[in-house]
């Protein structure tokens, strides 16, 4: 396995000479003491130990990773399989590098061959376009002369701008200025809307849009159908380019949202991940007015009909039909939705392929349903106050139960709790259609499909926000349809362009990139939590006031951890007082001798919020010390400069902003052999109780 560098916290700043040296650690698998989130292993560097875990990297294995397959990879065992990823195209600007391996590091084309992993090579295409730029020798002249060589054109499409140009910004400003906002009253706007939509903004207006689209070829239509059955009304809107992605994806997610449309209709959004171009896509907007089993069946019956008409191909499930691509449907645990979906998809079953000879809606859903685990755990959060920590962990681990026996034992445990709220929660999960989408041992989905498909509906939730942001909320039915049409057309054009040119909107958005960012984020949260817990322990151990932090330079291990904790998180945690260390690298001039001293300046100020800077700034020349560059580890606090707070101008460098209610200790080196008592007495006076109280526990070697 490749080596990763495992650095101790603050090691680059060399806080103390006795700091633990940087180690090169290999990536390894370790076993959990207890099963956690359904995993028996976690990934860490080889230096990780139960009693030394804070200074080494460790990551939990995400839900989308097959633990058994990962173990084989770490053991270099042979792996057999096939690629289920769709093809892609990608252009990488030369400035981003990839010079070391020339391999495609973002979108993978992986081949398992006798335990060897290979990836596609990046091909370099030299652009023949050439230009010469002349700039004035006088740097105050802000202009340049660009001369292009006539003849050879660019051999690649133009890469997207990361920011709008100044010209574009100026044009936009002029448009706003020309259009103006004077006189644009709500009444005038409504009058213009009435002229534009003579049939109204509701169902009749939507019918008018449908009639207009029937005059267009099917590849250009957006409103493809309106079905009215008694009191049930369903409107189907699809961009043909986007809905065609349903034949390429292995999973789509669905959920209702109510923010965009005012009135009797809600919106049902179908989303998927387009792996070839690395972004999430809404493939369909369906508007409906009831949330019951019959309505959801009508939604999915209509989806099948319109997908067949638009694309010329039926929706095909991997387990139900020969040559099917869809392996799962992600939902949010709404029972009526699952029932209606199952009623509709029963018709897709091919018994000779699926081996399901007597299909029912529940049986079909056991093969294709994935319920969002986040929604499951939200229900557990509501039970937190009713159980102990161990019982809470027991509830959170329900999705990872491994057998029907384990489920029966859990059911018995719930009965013994004799809590109505817990019993009602579990009885809801025991209903048909629910557990098979949450717990793998209750599902009839293959192990491969279970691991490959998402365990959450995060993509769908993100697309709700995306759509709301770009189209607005609380719109009439007609306005919601038209604004979604405009957005879908833009997304479809971008999708086609990315596939054609290989230029992606966000090239760093592959599964690898997103998993890396998630692992880093989770690791950061865990690290900060551990630091806070460590700080509490150290405060209790040293008998420190929680709001007055003290540096202890005694025992090597504990002092280093205390020092790192104080420097790393104290500035953002404390509410009253804090010691902050800061360097003053410039030489200090002694007023008595008018000569430069090689000693370092130590500034101490008690900035009490009630009394102001009563102690002022006192300075003391010290000898060379063993601690350097403290200021590099201290977060830069926003706020006024310390000279503004203190009424004191530093002779060497400005201090960073420090709030009024903090204590500040400025130094970059401490001298060995100095008596701390002498330093304290020099600041606070002989036998000062304030100095003793403030500085208790600080000992220099």
C-alpha positions as CSV (number, residue, x, y, z in Angstrom):
1,X,0.0,0.0,0.0
2,X,1.1,3.6,-0.6
3,X,2.6,5.4,2.4
4,X,1.0,8.4,3.9
5,X,2.7,11.0,6.1
6,X,1.3,11.1,9.6
7,X,2.3,14.3,11.3
8,X,1.9,15.0,15.0
9,X,-0.2,18.1,15.7
10,X,1.8,21.3,15.3
11,X,4.9,19.3,14.4
12,X,5.7,21.6,11.5
13,X,6.0,24.6,13.9
14,X,8.4,22.6,16.1
15,X,6.7,23.6,19.3
16,X,9.2,21.9,21.6
17,X,12.5,20.1,21.0
18,X,11.1,17.1,22.7
19,X,8.3,16.9,20.2
20,X,7.5,13.4,18.9
21,X,9.3,13.1,15.5
22,X,7.2,12.9,12.3
23,X,6.7,9.2,11.4
24,X,6.0,7.5,8.2
25,X,3.0,5.2,8.7
26,X,1.4,2.7,6.4
27,X,-2.3,2.5,5.8
28,X,-3.7,-0.4,7.8
29,X,-7.0,-2.0,8.9
30,X,-7.8,-2.2,12.6
31,X,-10.6,-4.0,14.3
32,X,-13.2,-2.1,16.4
33,X,-13.6,-3.3,20.0
34,X,-17.3,-3.2,19.4
35,X,-19.3,-3.3,16.1
36,X,-19.8,0.3,15.0
37,X,-22.2,1.4,12.3
38,X,-22.2,-2.2,11.0
39,X,-18.4,-2.3,10.6
40,X,-15.9,-4.5,12.4
41,X,-12.9,-2.7,11.0
42,X,-11.7,0.9,10.5
43,X,-8.8,2.3,8.5
44,X,-5.9,3.9,10.2
45,X,-2.1,4.5,9.9
46,X,0.1,1.8,11.4
47,X,1.2,4.0,14.3
48,X,-2.3,4.1,15.7
49,X,-2.7,2.6,19.1
50,X,-5.6,2.6,21.6
51,X,-3.5,4.6,24.0
52,X,-2.1,6.9,21.3
53,X,-4.8,7.7,18.8
54,X,-5.0,11.4,18.7
55,X,-1.7,11.9,16.9
56,X,-2.5,9.4,14.1
57,X,-5.1,9.3,11.3
58,X,-8.1,7.0,11.5
59,X,-11.3,6.8,9.4
60,X,-14.5,4.9,9.6
61,X,-15.5,2.8,6.6
62,X,-18.3,4.6,4.8
63,X,-21.6,2.9,4.0
64,X,-20.9,2.7,0.3
65,X,-17.8,0.5,0.7
66,X,-17.9,-3.3,0.8
67,X,-15.9,-4.2,4.0
68,X,-15.1,-7.7,2.8
69,X,-13.8,-6.3,-0.5
70,X,-11.7,-3.7,1.3
71,X,-10.1,-6.4,3.4
72,X,-9.2,-8.3,0.3
73,X,-7.6,-5.2,-1.1
74,X,-5.5,-4.7,2.0
75,X,-4.4,-8.3,1.9
76,X,-3.6,-8.1,-1.9
77,X,-6.0,-11.0,-2.5
78,X,-7.3,-11.6,-6.0
79,X,-10.6,-9.8,-6.9
80,X,-13.0,-10.8,-9.6
81,X,-15.7,-8.5,-10.9
82,X,-16.8,-6.2,-13.6
83,X,-17.0,-2.5,-14.0
84,X,-20.4,-1.0,-13.5
85,X,-19.3,2.6,-14.1
86,X,-20.5,4.5,-17.1
87,X,-18.1,6.0,-19.6
88,X,-17.0,9.6,-19.4
89,X,-14.9,12.2,-21.2
90,X,-12.7,14.7,-19.5
91,X,-10.2,17.4,-20.4
92,X,-7.7,18.6,-17.8
93,X,-5.9,21.9,-18.2
94,X,-2.1,21.6,-18.2
95,X,-1.7,23.9,-15.2
96,X,-3.3,21.4,-12.8
97,X,-0.4,19.0,-13.1
98,X,-0.8,15.2,-13.1
99,X,2.8,15.2,-14.3
100,X,3.9,12.4,-12.0
101,X,1.9,9.4,-13.2
102,X,-0.1,10.9,-16.1
103,X,-3.0,8.7,-14.8
104,X,-6.6,9.7,-14.5
105,X,-6.9,10.3,-10.8
106,X,-10.5,11.5,-10.7
107,X,-12.7,9.4,-12.8
108,X,-11.6,5.7,-12.6
109,X,-11.5,3.0,-15.2
110,X,-10.4,0.2,-13.0
111,X,-9.3,-3.3,-14.1
112,X,-8.7,-6.0,-11.6
113,X,-6.1,-8.4,-13.0
114,X,-4.3,-10.8,-10.6
115,X,-4.5,-8.3,-7.7
116,X,-3.1,-5.5,-9.8
117,X,-5.0,-2.2,-10.2
118,X,-4.6,-0.1,-13.3
119,X,-6.2,3.1,-14.5
120,X,-6.6,5.0,-17.7
121,X,-3.7,7.1,-18.9
122,X,-4.1,10.8,-19.6
123,X,-3.2,11.7,-23.2
124,X,-1.4,15.0,-23.7
125,X,-2.6,17.1,-26.6
126,X,-0.4,20.1,-27.3
127,X,-2.3,23.2,-28.4
128,X,-0.9,24.8,-31.5
129,X,-2.4,28.3,-30.8
130,X,0.3,30.9,-30.0
131,X,0.2,34.4,-28.7
132,X,2.8,37.0,-27.6
133,X,2.1,39.4,-24.8
134,X,3.9,42.7,-24.5
135,X,3.8,44.6,-21.2
136,X,5.2,48.1,-20.3
137,X,8.5,48.3,-18.5
138,X,6.8,50.9,-16.3
139,X,4.8,48.8,-13.8
140,X,2.5,51.7,-13.1
141,X,1.0,51.4,-16.5
142,X,-1.8,48.9,-16.2
143,X,-2.1,47.6,-19.8
144,X,-0.8,45.0,-22.1
145,X,-0.6,44.3,-25.9
146,X,-1.6,40.8,-27.0
147,X,-0.7,39.6,-30.5
148,X,-2.1,36.3,-31.7
149,X,-0.3,34.3,-34.3
150,X,-2.6,34.0,-37.4
151,X,-3.3,30.5,-38.5
152,X,-3.3,27.6,-36.0
153,X,-6.5,27.5,-33.9
154,X,-6.9,26.0,-30.5
155,X,-7.0,22.2,-30.6
156,X,-9.5,22.0,-27.6
157,X,-12.7,23.6,-26.5
158,X,-12.5,26.7,-24.4
159,X,-12.3,25.9,-20.7
160,X,-14.9,27.5,-18.5
161,X,-14.1,30.7,-16.6
162,X,-13.9,30.2,-12.9
163,X,-15.2,33.8,-12.4
164,X,-17.1,36.2,-14.5
165,X,-14.9,38.6,-16.4
166,X,-14.9,42.4,-15.7
167,X,-16.6,42.9,-19.1
168,X,-19.4,40.5,-18.2
169,X,-19.9,42.2,-14.8
170,X,-20.1,45.7,-16.4
171,X,-22.6,44.5,-19.0
172,X,-24.8,43.1,-16.3
173,X,-24.6,46.3,-14.3
174,X,-25.6,48.3,-17.3
175,X,-28.6,46.0,-18.0
176,X,-29.8,46.4,-14.4
177,X,-29.4,50.2,-14.7
178,X,-31.2,50.3,-18.0
179,X,-34.2,48.1,-16.9
180,X,-34.7,50.0,-13.6
181,X,-37.0,49.1,-10.8
182,X,-39.1,52.2,-10.6
183,X,-42.8,51.5,-11.1
184,X,-42.6,47.8,-10.9
185,X,-45.5,47.3,-8.5
186,X,-47.1,44.0,-7.6
187,X,-50.3,45.0,-9.4
188,X,-48.4,45.7,-12.7
189,X,-46.6,42.4,-12.4
190,X,-49.9,40.5,-11.9
191,X,-51.4,42.3,-14.9
192,X,-48.5,41.2,-17.1
193,X,-48.8,37.6,-15.8
194,X,-52.5,37.6,-16.7
195,X,-51.7,38.7,-20.3
196,X,-49.0,36.0,-20.5
197,X,-51.2,33.2,-19.0
198,X,-54.8,33.9,-20.2
199,X,-55.9,30.4,-18.9
200,X,-54.7,31.2,-15.4
201,X,-51.9,29.9,-13.2
202,X,-53.5,26.7,-12.0
203,X,-54.6,23.4,-13.6
204,X,-56.2,25.1,-16.6
205,X,-53.0,27.0,-17.3
206,X,-51.1,23.7,-17.1
207,X,-53.5,22.1,-19.6
208,X,-52.8,25.0,-21.9
209,X,-49.1,24.4,-21.6
210,X,-49.7,20.7,-22.4
211,X,-51.8,21.5,-25.5
212,X,-49.0,23.9,-26.7
213,X,-46.4,21.2,-26.3
214,X,-48.4,18.7,-28.3
215,X,-47.6,20.8,-31.4
216,X,-43.9,20.2,-30.9
217,X,-41.9,17.0,-31.7
218,X,-41.6,14.7,-28.7
219,X,-37.9,15.5,-28.3
220,X,-38.8,19.1,-27.6
221,X,-41.8,18.7,-25.3
222,X,-41.7,19.3,-21.6
223,X,-45.3,18.8,-20.3
224,X,-45.8,15.2,-21.5
225,X,-49.0,14.2,-19.7
226,X,-51.8,15.3,-17.4
227,X,-53.9,12.6,-15.8
228,X,-57.1,13.2,-13.8
229,X,-58.7,10.2,-12.0
230,X,-61.6,11.3,-9.8
231,X,-60.0,13.7,-7.3
232,X,-56.4,12.6,-8.2
233,X,-54.5,14.9,-10.5
234,X,-51.0,14.2,-11.8
235,X,-48.9,16.3,-14.2
236,X,-45.8,14.8,-15.8
237,X,-42.9,17.1,-16.9
238,X,-39.6,15.8,-18.3
239,X,-36.7,17.1,-20.3
240,X,-36.1,14.3,-22.9
241,X,-32.3,14.5,-22.5
242,X,-32.4,14.3,-18.7
243,X,-35.0,11.5,-18.4
244,X,-32.9,9.4,-20.7
245,X,-30.4,9.1,-17.9
246,X,-32.7,6.6,-16.2
247,X,-31.4,4.1,-18.7
248,X,-27.8,4.7,-17.6
249,X,-28.0,5.0,-13.8
250,X,-28.0,2.1,-11.2
251,X,-30.2,4.0,-8.8
252,X,-32.6,6.9,-8.7
253,X,-34.1,8.7,-5.7
254,X,-37.6,10.1,-5.3
255,X,-39.3,12.3,-2.8
256,X,-42.0,15.0,-2.5
257,X,-41.3,18.6,-1.8
258,X,-43.8,21.3,-1.1
259,X,-41.9,24.6,-1.1
260,X,-41.9,25.5,-4.8
261,X,-45.6,25.3,-5.5
262,X,-48.4,27.1,-3.7
263,X,-51.9,25.7,-3.6
264,X,-53.3,22.2,-3.9
265,X,-50.3,20.7,-5.8
266,X,-47.0,19.4,-4.4
267,X,-44.0,18.5,-6.4
268,X,-42.4,15.0,-6.7
269,X,-38.8,15.2,-7.8
270,X,-36.9,12.3,-9.4
271,X,-33.1,12.6,-9.1
272,X,-30.0,10.5,-10.0
273,X,-26.2,10.8,-10.1
274,X,-24.7,11.1,-13.6
275,X,-21.4,9.4,-13.0
276,X,-20.0,10.1,-16.5
277,X,-20.0,13.9,-15.8
278,X,-19.9,13.9,-12.0
279,X,-23.0,15.8,-11.0
280,X,-26.5,15.2,-9.6
281,X,-29.4,15.7,-12.0
282,X,-33.1,16.1,-11.6
283,X,-34.6,13.8,-14.3
284,X,-38.2,14.6,-13.7
285,X,-40.7,16.9,-12.0
286,X,-44.1,15.4,-11.3
287,X,-46.9,17.5,-9.7
288,X,-49.6,15.7,-7.7
289,X,-52.4,16.6,-5.2
290,X,-52.7,13.5,-3.0
291,X,-50.3,11.4,-1.0
292,X,-51.9,8.0,-1.0
293,X,-51.1,4.6,-2.4
294,X,-53.4,5.0,-5.5
295,X,-51.7,8.4,-6.4
296,X,-48.2,7.0,-6.1
297,X,-49.2,4.0,-8.3
298,X,-50.5,6.5,-10.9
299,X,-47.2,8.4,-10.7
300,X,-45.1,5.3,-11.5
301,X,-47.5,3.9,-14.0
302,X,-47.3,7.3,-15.8
303,X,-43.5,7.3,-15.4
304,X,-43.2,4.0,-17.2
305,X,-45.5,5.1,-20.0
306,X,-43.8,8.4,-20.7
307,X,-40.2,7.1,-20.4
308,X,-41.1,4.5,-23.0
309,X,-42.7,7.1,-25.3
310,X,-39.8,9.6,-24.9
311,X,-36.8,7.3,-25.1
312,X,-38.2,4.3,-27.0
313,X,-37.0,2.1,-24.2
314,X,-38.8,0.8,-21.1
315,X,-37.6,1.3,-17.5
316,X,-35.6,-1.8,-16.7
317,X,-34.5,-3.1,-13.3
318,X,-31.4,-5.3,-12.9
319,X,-33.1,-7.9,-10.8
320,X,-36.5,-8.0,-12.5
321,X,-35.7,-7.8,-16.2
322,X,-32.9,-9.1,-18.5
323,X,-30.4,-6.4,-19.3
324,X,-31.8,-4.1,-16.6
325,X,-29.6,-1.4,-15.2
326,X,-31.5,0.0,-12.2
327,X,-30.5,-1.8,-9.0
328,X,-32.3,0.3,-6.4
329,X,-34.8,3.1,-5.8
330,X,-34.1,5.4,-2.8
331,X,-37.0,6.7,-0.7
332,X,-37.6,8.4,2.6
333,X,-39.6,5.6,4.3
334,X,-43.1,6.9,3.3
335,X,-45.3,3.8,3.4
336,X,-47.9,4.9,0.8
337,X,-45.1,5.7,-1.6
338,X,-43.5,2.2,-1.2
339,X,-46.8,0.5,-1.6
340,X,-47.8,2.4,-4.8
341,X,-44.4,1.9,-6.3
342,X,-44.6,-1.8,-5.7
343,X,-48.1,-2.0,-7.2
344,X,-46.7,-0.3,-10.3
345,X,-43.5,-2.3,-10.7
346,X,-45.1,-5.7,-10.4
347,X,-45.9,-5.5,-14.1
348,X,-42.2,-5.2,-14.9
349,X,-41.3,-8.6,-13.5
350,X,-39.9,-11.2,-15.9
351,X,-40.2,-14.5,-14.0
352,X,-37.7,-16.4,-16.2
353,X,-35.1,-13.8,-15.3
354,X,-36.0,-12.8,-11.7
355,X,-37.2,-16.2,-10.5
356,X,-40.1,-14.4,-8.8
357,X,-42.9,-16.7,-9.8
358,X,-45.7,-15.2,-7.6
359,X,-44.9,-11.5,-7.5
360,X,-46.5,-9.2,-5.0
361,X,-45.8,-5.5,-4.5
362,X,-44.0,-6.2,-1.2
363,X,-41.9,-9.0,-2.8
364,X,-40.9,-6.7,-5.7
365,X,-39.9,-3.9,-3.3
366,X,-37.8,-6.3,-1.2
367,X,-35.6,-6.6,-4.3
368,X,-35.2,-2.9,-5.2
369,X,-36.0,-0.7,-2.2
370,X,-33.3,1.3,-0.3
371,X,-34.7,3.5,2.5
372,X,-32.6,6.5,3.7
373,X,-30.7,5.5,6.8
374,X,-30.5,9.2,7.9
375,X,-34.3,9.3,8.2
376,X,-34.2,6.1,10.2
377,X,-31.7,7.6,12.6
378,X,-33.7,10.8,13.1
379,X,-36.4,8.7,14.7
380,X,-33.8,7.2,17.0
381,X,-32.7,10.7,18.0
382,X,-36.2,11.4,19.4
383,X,-35.7,8.5,21.8
384,X,-32.4,9.7,23.2
385,X,-33.8,10.9,26.5
386,X,-35.6,7.6,27.2
387,X,-32.5,5.3,27.1
388,X,-29.0,5.0,28.4
389,X,-25.9,5.5,26.2
390,X,-25.5,1.8,25.6
391,X,-29.2,1.4,24.8
392,X,-29.0,4.4,22.5
393,X,-26.1,2.8,20.6
394,X,-28.1,-0.4,20.4
395,X,-31.0,1.5,18.7
396,X,-28.6,3.2,16.3
397,X,-27.2,-0.1,15.2
398,X,-30.5,-1.6,14.2
399,X,-29.8,-1.1,10.5
400,X,-26.7,-3.4,10.9
401,X,-28.5,-6.4,12.5
402,X,-27.2,-9.5,10.7
403,X,-30.0,-12.0,11.0
404,X,-33.7,-12.6,11.6
405,X,-32.8,-14.0,15.0
406,X,-31.0,-10.7,15.9
407,X,-34.2,-8.8,14.9
408,X,-36.4,-11.1,17.0
409,X,-34.1,-10.6,20.0
410,X,-34.2,-6.8,19.4
411,X,-38.1,-7.0,19.3
412,X,-38.1,-8.8,22.6
413,X,-35.7,-6.2,24.1
414,X,-38.1,-3.5,23.0
415,X,-41.0,-5.3,24.7
416,X,-39.0,-5.5,27.9
417,X,-38.4,-1.8,27.9
418,X,-42.1,-1.2,28.3
419,X,-41.9,2.2,26.7
420,X,-44.9,3.2,24.6
421,X,-42.8,5.7,22.5
422,X,-40.1,3.1,21.7
423,X,-42.7,0.4,21.0
424,X,-44.7,2.6,18.7
425,X,-41.4,3.5,16.9
426,X,-40.4,-0.1,16.4
427,X,-43.9,-1.3,15.4
428,X,-43.8,1.2,12.6
429,X,-40.6,-0.3,11.3
430,X,-42.0,-3.8,11.6
431,X,-44.7,-3.0,9.0
432,X,-44.4,-4.5,5.5
433,X,-42.1,-2.7,3.1
434,X,-40.0,-0.9,5.8
435,X,-37.4,-3.2,7.3
436,X,-36.5,-4.7,3.9
437,X,-35.3,-1.3,2.8
438,X,-33.2,-0.6,5.9
439,X,-31.7,-3.9,7.1
440,X,-29.8,-5.9,4.6
441,X,-30.7,-9.3,6.0
442,X,-34.4,-8.5,5.5
443,X,-33.8,-7.4,1.9
444,X,-33.6,-9.7,-1.1
445,X,-31.3,-7.4,-3.0
446,X,-28.0,-8.9,-3.9
447,X,-25.0,-8.0,-1.6
448,X,-23.3,-6.3,-4.5
449,X,-26.3,-4.1,-5.3
450,X,-26.7,-3.3,-1.6
451,X,-23.2,-2.0,-1.4
452,X,-23.1,-0.2,-4.7
453,X,-26.3,1.9,-4.1
454,X,-26.7,4.8,-1.8
455,X,-28.0,4.3,1.7
456,X,-29.2,7.9,2.0
457,X,-31.3,10.2,-0.2
458,X,-28.9,13.1,0.2
459,X,-28.7,13.6,-3.6
460,X,-32.4,14.1,-3.7
461,X,-32.4,16.6,-0.8
462,X,-29.5,18.5,-2.4
463,X,-31.4,18.8,-5.6
464,X,-34.5,20.1,-3.8
465,X,-32.3,23.0,-2.6
466,X,-30.7,23.4,-6.0
467,X,-34.0,23.7,-7.7
468,X,-35.4,26.1,-5.1
469,X,-32.4,28.3,-5.4
470,X,-32.6,28.6,-9.2
471,X,-36.3,28.8,-9.6
472,X,-37.7,30.3,-6.4
473,X,-40.4,29.1,-4.0
474,X,-44.1,29.7,-3.4
475,X,-44.9,29.8,-7.1
476,X,-48.2,29.1,-8.9
477,X,-48.4,25.8,-10.7
478,X,-47.8,27.3,-14.1
479,X,-44.8,29.4,-12.9
480,X,-43.3,26.4,-11.2
481,X,-43.5,24.3,-14.4
482,X,-42.1,27.1,-16.6
483,X,-39.2,27.9,-14.2
484,X,-38.3,24.2,-13.9
485,X,-38.4,23.9,-17.7
486,X,-35.9,26.7,-18.1
487,X,-33.6,25.2,-15.5
488,X,-33.9,21.7,-16.9
489,X,-33.1,23.0,-20.4
490,X,-29.9,24.7,-19.1
491,X,-28.8,21.6,-17.2
492,X,-29.5,19.4,-20.3
493,X,-27.4,21.7,-22.5
494,X,-24.6,21.6,-20.0
495,X,-24.8,17.8,-19.8
496,X,-24.6,17.4,-23.6
497,X,-21.7,19.9,-23.8
498,X,-19.7,18.1,-21.1
499,X,-20.2,14.8,-22.8
500,X,-19.1,16.2,-26.1
501,X,-16.1,18.3,-25.0
502,X,-15.0,16.5,-21.9
503,X,-15.1,19.8,-19.9
504,X,-16.8,19.2,-16.6
505,X,-18.5,21.8,-14.5
506,X,-16.8,20.5,-11.4
507,X,-13.9,18.0,-12.3
508,X,-13.2,17.4,-8.6
509,X,-16.6,15.9,-7.9
510,X,-16.2,12.1,-8.6
511,X,-17.0,9.4,-6.0
512,X,-13.4,9.4,-5.0
513,X,-13.4,13.2,-4.4
514,X,-16.6,13.3,-2.5
515,X,-15.6,10.3,-0.3
516,X,-12.3,11.9,0.4
517,X,-13.9,15.2,1.5
518,X,-16.5,13.3,3.6
519,X,-13.8,11.3,5.4
520,X,-11.7,14.5,6.0
521,X,-14.8,16.3,7.4
522,X,-15.7,13.4,9.7
523,X,-12.1,13.0,10.9
524,X,-12.0,16.7,11.7
525,X,-15.2,16.5,13.7
526,X,-13.9,13.5,15.6
527,X,-10.5,15.2,16.2
528,X,-12.1,18.4,17.6
529,X,-14.4,16.4,19.8
530,X,-11.4,14.5,21.2
531,X,-9.5,17.7,21.8
532,X,-12.4,19.1,23.8
533,X,-12.7,16.0,25.9
534,X,-8.9,16.0,26.4
535,X,-9.1,19.6,27.6
536,X,-11.7,18.8,30.1
537,X,-9.6,15.9,31.5
538,X,-6.5,18.1,31.7
539,X,-8.4,20.9,33.5
540,X,-9.6,18.4,36.1
541,X,-6.2,16.8,36.4
542,X,-4.4,20.1,37.0
543,X,-7.2,21.6,39.0
544,X,-7.6,24.5,36.6
545,X,-10.5,26.9,36.3
546,X,-12.4,26.2,33.1
547,X,-12.2,29.8,32.1
548,X,-8.6,30.5,33.0
549,X,-6.2,28.4,31.0
550,X,-2.7,27.9,32.3
551,X,0.4,26.5,30.6
552,X,2.2,23.7,32.4
553,X,5.7,22.9,31.3
554,X,6.4,20.1,33.7
555,X,5.9,16.5,32.7
556,X,6.9,16.0,29.0
557,X,3.9,14.1,27.7
558,X,1.2,15.9,29.6
559,X,2.7,19.3,29.2
560,X,3.0,18.9,25.4
561,X,-0.6,17.8,25.1
562,X,-1.8,20.6,27.4
563,X,0.2,23.1,25.4
564,X,-1.1,21.8,22.1
565,X,-4.6,21.9,23.3
566,X,-4.4,25.4,24.6
567,X,-2.7,26.7,21.4
568,X,-5.0,24.7,19.1
569,X,-8.5,25.4,20.4
570,X,-8.5,27.7,23.4
571,X,-9.0,30.9,21.4
572,X,-12.4,29.7,20.1
573,X,-13.5,27.9,23.2
574,X,-13.0,30.2,26.2
575,X,-15.6,32.8,27.3
576,X,-13.7,34.9,29.8
577,X,-9.9,34.7,30.0
578,X,-7.2,32.9,28.1
579,X,-3.4,32.9,27.8
580,X,-2.2,33.5,24.2
581,X,1.5,33.2,23.2
582,X,2.9,35.4,20.4
583,X,6.4,36.0,19.0
584,X,8.1,39.3,18.7
585,X,11.0,38.4,16.4
586,X,12.5,41.9,16.1
587,X,15.4,42.9,18.4
588,X,14.4,44.8,21.5
589,X,16.1,48.1,22.4
590,X,16.9,48.7,26.0
591,X,16.0,52.3,26.9
592,X,18.7,52.3,29.6
593,X,21.6,51.4,27.3
594,X,20.2,52.4,23.8
595,X,21.6,49.1,22.4
596,X,19.9,46.3,20.6
597,X,19.4,43.2,22.8
598,X,19.3,39.6,21.5
599,X,16.8,38.8,24.2
600,X,13.1,38.3,23.5
601,X,10.3,40.4,24.7
602,X,7.6,39.0,27.0
603,X,4.4,41.0,27.2
604,X,1.7,40.3,29.7
605,X,-1.6,42.0,29.9
606,X,-4.7,41.3,32.0
607,X,-7.5,42.6,29.7
608,X,-10.4,42.3,32.1
609,X,-13.7,43.2,30.4
610,X,-14.9,45.0,33.6
611,X,-11.7,46.8,34.5
612,X,-10.0,47.3,31.2
613,X,-6.2,47.0,30.9
614,X,-5.5,47.9,34.5
615,X,-2.2,46.1,34.5
616,X,-1.1,47.7,31.2
617,X,1.7,46.3,29.2
618,X,4.8,45.3,31.1
619,X,8.0,44.2,29.3
620,X,10.9,42.0,30.5
621,X,14.1,40.9,28.7
622,X,14.7,37.2,28.9
623,X,17.4,34.9,27.7
624,X,17.2,32.6,24.7
625,X,14.7,29.7,25.3
626,X,13.7,26.4,23.9
627,X,10.3,27.3,22.5
628,X,10.0,28.9,19.1
629,X,7.3,30.2,16.8
630,X,4.3,29.9,19.1
631,X,2.4,32.5,17.1
632,X,2.2,30.2,14.1
633,X,-0.1,27.9,16.0
634,X,-2.4,30.5,17.5
635,X,-5.6,31.2,15.4
636,X,-5.8,34.7,14.2
637,X,-8.7,36.3,16.1
638,X,-10.8,38.9,14.2
639,X,-11.1,42.2,15.9
640,X,-9.2,45.4,16.5
641,X,-5.4,45.4,16.7
642,X,-4.1,45.0,20.2
643,X,-2.4,48.4,20.0
644,X,-5.9,49.9,19.8
645,X,-7.0,47.9,22.8
646,X,-3.9,48.5,24.9
647,X,-3.1,52.1,23.8
648,X,0.4,50.8,23.0
649,X,2.2,50.6,19.7
650,X,4.5,47.6,19.3
651,X,8.0,48.6,18.2
652,X,8.5,45.5,16.1
653,X,5.2,44.1,14.7
654,X,1.5,44.6,15.3
655,X,-0.2,42.0,17.5
656,X,-3.2,40.3,16.0
657,X,-6.7,41.3,17.3
658,X,-7.5,40.1,20.8
659,X,-10.8,40.6,22.5
660,X,-11.0,42.8,25.6
661,X,-11.7,39.9,28.0
662,X,-8.5,37.9,27.3
663,X,-5.1,37.6,29.1
664,X,-2.2,37.7,26.7
665,X,1.3,36.3,27.1
666,X,3.6,37.3,24.2
667,X,6.9,35.5,23.7
668,X,8.8,33.4,21.2
669,X,11.4,31.8,23.5
670,X,11.7,30.9,27.1
671,X,15.1,30.8,28.9
672,X,16.1,27.7,30.7
673,X,17.3,28.3,34.2
674,X,14.9,31.2,34.8
675,X,12.9,31.1,38.0
676,X,9.2,31.4,37.2
677,X,8.6,32.8,40.7
678,X,11.0,35.7,39.8
679,X,9.1,36.3,36.6
680,X,5.7,36.3,38.4
681,X,7.0,38.5,41.2
682,X,8.4,40.9,38.6
683,X,5.0,41.3,37.1
684,X,2.7,41.2,40.1
685,X,5.0,42.1,43.0
686,X,6.5,40.0,45.7
687,X,4.0,37.5,47.1
688,X,1.2,38.6,44.9
689,X,-1.8,36.4,45.3
690,X,-3.1,37.5,41.9
691,X,0.1,36.3,40.3
692,X,0.1,33.0,42.2
693,X,-3.5,32.3,41.4
694,X,-3.1,33.2,37.7
695,X,0.1,31.4,37.1
696,X,-0.3,28.3,39.4
697,X,1.0,25.1,37.9
698,X,3.4,26.8,35.5
699,X,6.9,25.4,36.0
700,X,9.9,25.8,33.8
701,X,12.6,23.1,33.5
